[in-house]
Amino acid sequence: MLRIPCPFCGTRDHSEFSYGGDASVEYPALEAPAEAWLEAVFQRDNIDGVQLETWQHLHGCRMWIVVERDTRSHEIHSVRPAHEGLASALAQSADPVNES
Amino acid sequence: MTATRLAKGGYIDRDQLLNFTWDGRTLHGHAGDSLASALLASNQQVLGRSFKYHRPRGLMSAGVEESGALVTIGRGDHRDANVRATTQELYAGLVAQGQNAWPSVRFDAGSISNLFGRFLAAGFYYKTFMGLPPFEWGSGTGMWMRYEKIIRKAAGMGEASRSPDPDHYEHAHGYCDVLVVGSGPAGRGAALTAAKAGVDVILVEQEAILGGDTLAQPQAADNLADQIKALKGAGVRIMARTTAFGLYDGGVAGLLERVTDHLAEPPMWMPRQRCWTLRARYTVLATGALERHVAFGNNDRPGIMTANAARVYLNRFAVRAGENIVIATNNDSAYAGAAELAQAGASIQILDARKSIPDAIRAQAADAHAALRTGAAPLMAHGAKGITALDIAGQHAANWREAGKTDCDLLLVSGGWSPVVNLLSHRGVKPVWDADLACFVPGQTNEPLSMAGSAAGIWNDNACLLSGQAAAERAVAHLGGAQGSSAAPAPGGWQGAITPLYEVKVPGRQLKSFVDPQHDVTTEDIRLAHREGYVSVEHLKRYTTLGMATDQGKMGNIIGLALMAEALGKEIPQVGTTTFRPPYTPVSLGALKGRNVGNHFRALRRTPLHEWNLEHGGTMTMAGLWHRPWYFARSGETIGDAYVREAQTVRRTVGLCDVTSLGKIAIQGPDSTELLNRIYSNPFAKLPIGKARYGIMLRDDGFVMDDGTTWHLRESEYFMTTTTAHAGKVMAFLEELLQTRWTDLRVHVTSVSEQWAGVAVAGPKSRQVLESCVENPAAVSDANLPFMGVLETTLKGKVPCRIARISFSGERAFEVYLPSDFCPDIMDALWESARSMNGCLYGLEALGALRIEKGHVTGAELDGRVTIEDAGLGRMASDKKPYIGSALRKRPDMARDNRPRLVGIFPRDRREIFNAGSLLCAPDHIEGYGEGWITAVTHSPALGHWIGLGFISGGHSQWHDKTVVCADPIRKGNTAVEIVSPHMFDPDGERMYG
C-alpha cells in the first residue's frame, strides 16, 4: 500500500487514488502531426529510480496531482497539484495541509 | 515419553477443567492451555502423519514454527485444516482430529509409502513428467494425470470443507504513531518507553497473553503482570491474539486478529477474525527468534522437540514433557531449561557439540545434576512411534563417529537461534549472515523501522529490554523530526560461542535426517538436488520444496542452506537466502475477503426508481455496478415473451424505460463550447442553445472512447450524457484535461449522475404521454420540440425537468431527466398516461432489441478496439477542426480498408437462431479468429426473425453477396448467415424524425 500525501486532503491510502500516467509527458497541440502524438502517447521510459507520475484523488477531492515516486522503493519524494495555477495558489496559502 | 502435569506453576487455571476431543477420545486440559500442551499433558505423542511418507509426528515446538502437530479443528463446515496445535487455544468442547492418516494417526495404513521413499525424492513431480526412472516409461502429461490421482490421495494434509465458509470476517483500519510487534522483553520495553514519551502506541502479540519469551521462564513474583499493568497505565493499546503478518509500503502493516477462535460458543455478532490495515508512522519489530533443529537420523520422531519448547511447556503450561531427558545443544541457551526440568523431577543428560564450554555454563549443568558430554551430538533416534533411545556421535578430529547409545524418552535439541527477520524481509531488506552468531541478522534499512531484542540477534534479556528502549527512543526522535541516535546493545550475549551444527552423520551409515519435516525434505534430497545440478538457492527451494510448507521454512531453511553451502564448498552467505514474503503465518482467505462476499462483493448502485421498478413487476439485472430493470414479465410470460412484447409495444404505442444509469455531467463556464469542440470528434462549436447533439469521443490513440448526447442549455452551460459503462472514465478524463493539459480553459465539470433520474419515453404516442404530464403541453409540440430539441420546463406539480427529443429505439422518443427525489411520483403520472394508451414498461432486453434493429452501438460494439470508421460513423468525424484523437486516428493501420466493420447479420434460414460471441468465418475457412465476430443478437419483433450486430473484415460491401458461417463450435455449432447493413429497421429514420 502506498500512502500518498494529497496536497488538498492530507495523506491517504493509494486505494483512494487512481493512477494516471507519466507526468513528464508534454502533450502536443491537437493540430500537431501524428509523429508528435505517437511520441507522447506511446513512448515511455521504464525508469529505475525517481519518476514523475500523475494520479487523481478519485475517491477524495478528485484533483489531479503530480507525484514524484521512486520505482525501486515506492518512496514518495514530493506531491503537487497538476494544475500549475492551483499549485502556486496552494504554495501561497497561509495554512497548507499538513503533509505528514 | 511420559509427560506430567505439575501441581503448581504456569499460566493455567487449574480450577477450570476443559474437556475436548482428540481423534474421538475425550481428554481434558485447563483454561490457559494450548491444544498442544493439553495433548502433551494427556500423553498423546503421535499427533500427525507426515506429508509424503506418513511418518508419525509429534510436537516439535511450542509456537508458530510447528511442523509436526498439524491438526484439523472443528466439525462440519466450521472445519479448519492444518491448524498448528501449538497455536490453538484450548476451549471446552474443542474437537480436533489428526490428518493425512487412515484410520488414525496412531495406526496409519499409508505409512507403507515410507518403504517406497526412494520414488518420492527431490524433484519427484518434475521427474514424473519426464518419465519414471530407471526406465523413463510412462512420461508425459497423460500418465501424470493418472499418477496424480494416486499421489494426491496419499500425500497431503488436512481436508478443507467443500461448503461455503459459515463464519464471517471483518476488515478494520487503524492508525498509530508507533507499532510494536511482539511483547517479549524488547517489545514491552519499546512500548512502555514510547508511550511514556507521549506518543500513541499499539502493541501486537500473536499469543493470547503478553510476555513472549518471558513466558518460557520461571515466574518471577508477578513481575510480568506488573509490567503489563504499567503498559496499560501508560496508554499502550494492546492487541493480543493478533499477528502482524506482513509489512507493506508507507508504514502499513497487515494484522490478523483472531477474535473467536478461542471461544467455545462464539456469539453470532462477533467476526471469527479481523484483518487490520494498520498505518504506523514508526514500527518496532521485537519479533523474537526461533530455535533451530539439527539434522540427524530419525530427527522427526515424536518425543524430539526444541529445547526451548520443553521450557515453554514447563514454565508456561506446567507440563514436564519427559522423565528421562537428553538435551543436545551447540550453544548456551539450552542450559537454563536443564536446571528447571531437573528441578521438576526429570533426569538430564546433556550432549554439547562444543569441545569446550565456559565454567559458568558447566556450573548450570551441575545444578541440573546432568551428565554432561562435550564434543557429542545426537546421531540417530530409536523407537517406532516415539523416541526410546538415542545413538550418540562423538567428535573425532573434524568428523563424527559413533560413540555409544543411551535410553531416553525425550530429546531436546538446540541448533542455535534464527532471529525472525521475516517482516523486515517483506520490505525488501536482505538479512546479513553473522558467522559468530551462526544466524541471519537484520540488514540496514532507511525506513522508519527498528528491530529490537532477539529479532536483532540479542540473546540476553536485559540487553533485549535496553534494545527495545533504544528503538523507542529512535522512534520518538523520528516522530519529532529528529534523527535518533540511541545506541542499541550489540548482538550476541552468550558466555560461550556457538559452534555451528547443522547435520550429524557418520561415514557408512544410512540415516533418514529431515531438513524440512513438514514437506518431508531430507538431507539426501538436498544432496541429490545438488548432484542433479541445482546450485541456486531459489531453484533448490522449488525443486525440493524445502521451505514451501505452511511453516515457510521456519524450522528447516537454515539447515538446508548450510547443506547446500557444504555441497557447493561455499559459505552460507555466498549461497544466499530466499526472500520471505507475507504472510508470516497462514492467513485465512475469509479474513482477507472480510465482508466482501455475496452481494457485498462489489458496490451496488440503485436508481431512484429501483423500488418503483420492482413494484411494477421488474426483474433486475446487473449492468456494471447498476441494478437495472431487465424485463417486466406479465403473468405466464418468459423473458423471451416479455421483451418481444415490450419492443413491439414501443414500436406500436409507447414505452417507459429507466435510463438513470447513463452518466450525466454538467459542463459550465465561458469556455465550455471550446472544451466540447476539442473532445468530440464531430463539430460542437455551432450547436444552438436548446439543441442536443449526438457526439463521439475518441481517446488520444484515435480509438473510440465513448458516445452520448450533449445538450446546450444556456450560453455557457451544457448537459452531457455518457454511456453507463464509461461514465466514470469520461468524467476523470475531462478532469484530467482541464487540470493537466488545458489549464487555461475556464470550464468546470461536475458529475450530476446521482442528481438526475432519467426516463426514456419512446414510441409513436410518446408526445401525448408527455403532454399529459407537463404544465404547458404546447411546449412539447413537434414545432417546439423537434428531433434533437432540448427543453427545460416544469412537470405537473412544479417539478423542474429537462427533456430532449432523442431516440435510441428508432422511434419518436424523449429522454426526460428529473430531480432524483421527485421521480417516483412523476413516474406514476407518466405510467398512468402511458398505460391509458396501451403502453408498457420496458427493460434492458427490449432496449437491446430495439437498438440492434436500428444498428445503434453500445459498449458491446465500442470495446476499445474500434475506430469511428469501424463503427460506421466515420462521416460524423470533422475534417475541419483538431480534436482528441484526430492526429492518431489517421494512422495507416487504422485506415486499412479490410478492418473489421460494423454490420448487421441475418440467419440465411430465417427460422435459425445464433449466438453473440460467435465468430464469423468464410465457409471454406472455419478456423483461427475467422473474419469477424458477433457482438449482439436478438429476436427482432419488427422483422420477425433473429438478427445480430457484429464486425467483419471489410464490412458490408465485402460480404453482402456471400454466404458467411457463424461458427459457435462449443455451443450451437455452425449457422449460415447473411451480412446486411447494420441499419436493419427503418434505415431512413422516418419513424424517428417524423
Chai-1 contact restraints between the chains, C-beta under 6 A:
chainA,res_idxA,chainB,res_idxB,connection_type,confidence,min_distance_angstrom,max_distance_angstrom,comment,restraint_id
A,M1,B,Y248,contact,1.0,0.0,6.0,A-B,restraint_1
A,M1,B,D249,contact,1.0,0.0,6.0,A-B,restraint_2
A,M1,B,G250,contact,1.0,0.0,6.0,A-B,restraint_3
A,M1,B,V252,contact,1.0,0.0,6.0,A-B,restraint_4
A,L2,B,D249,contact,1.0,0.0,6.0,A-B,restraint_5
A,L2,B,G250,contact,1.0,0.0,6.0,A-B,restraint_6
A,R3,B,G250,contact,1.0,0.0,6.0,A-B,restraint_7
A,Y27,B,R741,contact,1.0,0.0,6.0,A-B,restraint_8
A,L30,B,P882,contact,1.0,0.0,6.0,A-B,restraint_9
A,E31,B,P882,contact,1.0,0.0,6.0,A-B,restraint_10
A,A34,B,A887,contact,1.0,0.0,6.0,A-B,restraint_11
A,A34,B,L888,contact,1.0,0.0,6.0,A-B,restraint_12
A,W37,B,A887,contact,1.0,0.0,6.0,A-B,restraint_13
A,W37,B,L888,contact,1.0,0.0,6.0,A-B,restraint_14
A,V41,B,D700,contact,1.0,0.0,6.0,A-B,restraint_15
A,V41,B,D701,contact,1.0,0.0,6.0,A-B,restraint_16
A,Q56,B,A732,contact,1.0,0.0,6.0,A-B,restraint_17
A,W64,B,E736,contact,1.0,0.0,6.0,A-B,restraint_18
A,W64,B,Q739,contact,1.0,0.0,6.0,A-B,restraint_19
A,W64,B,T740,contact,1.0,0.0,6.0,A-B,restraint_20
A,H74,B,D249,contact,1.0,0.0,6.0,A-B,restraint_21
A,A82,B,Q739,contact,1.0,0.0,6.0,A-B,restraint_22
A,A82,B,T740,contact,1.0,0.0,6.0,A-B,restraint_23
A,H83,B,Q739,contact,1.0,0.0,6.0,A-B,restraint_24
A,H83,B,T743,contact,1.0,0.0,6.0,A-B,restraint_25
